[in-house]
Amino acid sequence: MNFLCRSFLLFLFFLFLGGCGERGMPIDGISLDDLQNRGVNGYYVLKTDKPYTGEIVEWHDSNQMKYRTHMEYGFKEGLWVSWYKNGQKKNEGNYWNGIKEGSWTSWYDNGQKRSEKNWNKGKPRGLVVEWYKNGQKREEINFKNGKHNGLWVIWHDNGQMMSKMIFDDGEFLENSGKYWNSKGESVDSSAKAIP
């Protein structure tokens, strides 16, 4: 069999595997529960000194996929996707050598977006946005080198602004905080802004 023909058959095989996983049909892979977590050394095949390489798949009791990812030499690598029992996507993002990297998105079980975060070498980077389950924006936070940096805005679940604060390299800038109660009235502290 020539190289092109073998490559095409291999492509079809992996395409079939990927398609089956999305429909709840069995796919190859093991659960994280079947591995031993050795912390900074990664995940190992139980009762061995061998770091795991391969697919990681876990299922809910309802036969709905719970999560799916890949491991290389004991560390999560590439796309991580998880789902709620009802089939709604829960999280999606990438790992690089066991740490979060790039864009991550989370959703509530009703399908409403929960958060959007960017990661750089396992630390939050840039703008992070979170929402309440009702769809109202909850907060916007800026990060630089994994630390709060710039404006941090928080809203009440009714859409009224709760607070605005400014941070510089993880430090709160004194007198930069402004606070409002859930009625939109200005108050003098974060404690009075929280219902």
Phi, psi and omega in degrees: 000131183284169185299316181298317180296316178297318180298318180296316179296321177295318177301313179299320179300311181290326176297317177297316179299313180298319180294322180294323182297324181287340183262005178084007178277157184300140171227158180288151179143163178239165180273155173300332178295340180271003181239160176258123179276115179254033175061237183296346179269356176091194182260135182240151173298134183307139175061029176221173172252030184251117174294143185279137170231126179149188181284146174240123182220136176226144183241145169286163177302335182279007184069012173274137180298136180267314174201161178210134177202188179228152175236143173235119178051040174092359183238140177301136184216126177090204188291131172246126175228134175229156184226154171282169178301330181280001178094351179288136178297138182255310181216149173210130179184182184243149171247148172227116180053039175087000180237152180295140181212134177083203186280133175234138178232139177235151179229157170280168181291349176268002179094349179290136179297135181259317181199156171229124182223147173247141183236143174227110181054042176083004179242143178297144182219137177074207184280130173246129181237135177230149180235156170283165180297335179279359178098347178289142177295136181262311180198157171231126183229138175256139179234146173220125183055035177080005181241150175304134180207120181096207187282137173235116182244134178234139179244153169287163181290351176267003178097347178288140178293137179259315182201156172227127179223154178241133178240150174229113180052044177087355182255132177290128178279118183305140180067013178268351184278136173231141189224148179221147175278180185290350176269355181091006181275136179294135176231166188263004178205159178295326180299323180281343180277336183276126182291000000 
